């Protein structure tokens, strides 16, 4: 492989792990504009799962992607594609995986788009049919085995639940798509698939229901199979439930009161739930009082919106309209406010 | 650790081209490889470092002495590293990263890798291949495919399609 022109050339053929370390320091543009084209070995390093993860960990500015229908922010950067118009006139829907955002607009039946807010670039996913059917909550997930992103479409025709289908398309490879069998699902699970939004934990898309709260419907995008997992029946059936992705696992927040909740974690492969913590901010209630809006008739409570750092820092929002959020360290039980 | 007495111990290091260097043990044990040898008691005579040439070893020893003279202050250590590497050319850096790897000096390795990456930034594919002594093993078709793939991944922000 090496040229024989002088023996010095050999020392520059750095071993795999040293090339890995060097490339890790390169910015994204140089990786894709140059390093990828150098040779097969380098491209192999760059495509490796370890490299992708390590590079992302080093270069991503830590940010929080809040998927909420009235609020879309990543770190302090407001994403440009969502204005008031979206909220009022359009049926715009979002899903996210590994920091990428899948966005689609049911009103205009436009194509799905994938945005990488980190580098502010966007890609259009070709429509699965020329005549777009009515989409439910689509999802995006990452298949580690094939290193591909998958878009999961849930749709029906003429808003008829019996025509419900689930189709997986692989992003950027070709236009092939596969149906996932939904025949074996219980009516409740089908209802969940039909009605509810999704949460992605890397290779798995989950459909949950904050109200009925009996099962998590999980789709493994690698095996393309659905599994129904029961949800732990916590303290209070009337309290709100929230599901958040930690990236690698699914967490459930089971609130017992407006400022108290139990946190559970689900193992993705087995669907096993483990109770992780209790978050009790009842004692801090008086500190939060000035975020309460007088005219609002909804109960004043805290809702979890995302993990800033899993198992450590959680971000919560108030149920009343305010741009302030609470960052809560579950280990030290310290909290701080920040404004979106 | 290994030095029981209060007097500073000096080690003799030998490069692969038979140059000898004296260095304070306290500075030399920044290298985990050397530290292990010292702890195993095989540092009695001369420590042969078969994978490092004299020029590179001299440079690494300068670094060892410089950095170990700085008290535990990460900021200052970092600025020393930056300064130390600032005038090194690509070939020296490549030698250094190999030496740091062999000597198991993670801080130096990380700093040198970062420096190499910094030098590589905005350079052409040809430059990188030349400097790293790599031959292009892509077929023209494969190369085109990799370029194409990249284009797909990072298409500029598209303007909304009208219909």
Interface residues (C-beta under 8 A of the other chain):
Chain A: X1 X2 X3 X8 X9 X10 X11 X12 X13 X14 X15 X17 X18 X21 X22 X23 X24 X25 X26 X27 X30 X32 X33 X34 X35 X36 X37 X38 X39 X40 X41 X42 X43 X110 X111 X119 X120 X121 X122 X123 X124 X172
Chain B: X91 X94 X95 X97 X98 X101 X109 X110 X113 X114 X116 X117 X118 X120 X121 X122 X123 X124 X125 X128 X129 X131 X132 X133 X134 X135 X136 X137 X138 X142 X143 X146 X147 X149 X150 X152 X153 X154 X155 X156 X157 X158 X160 X161
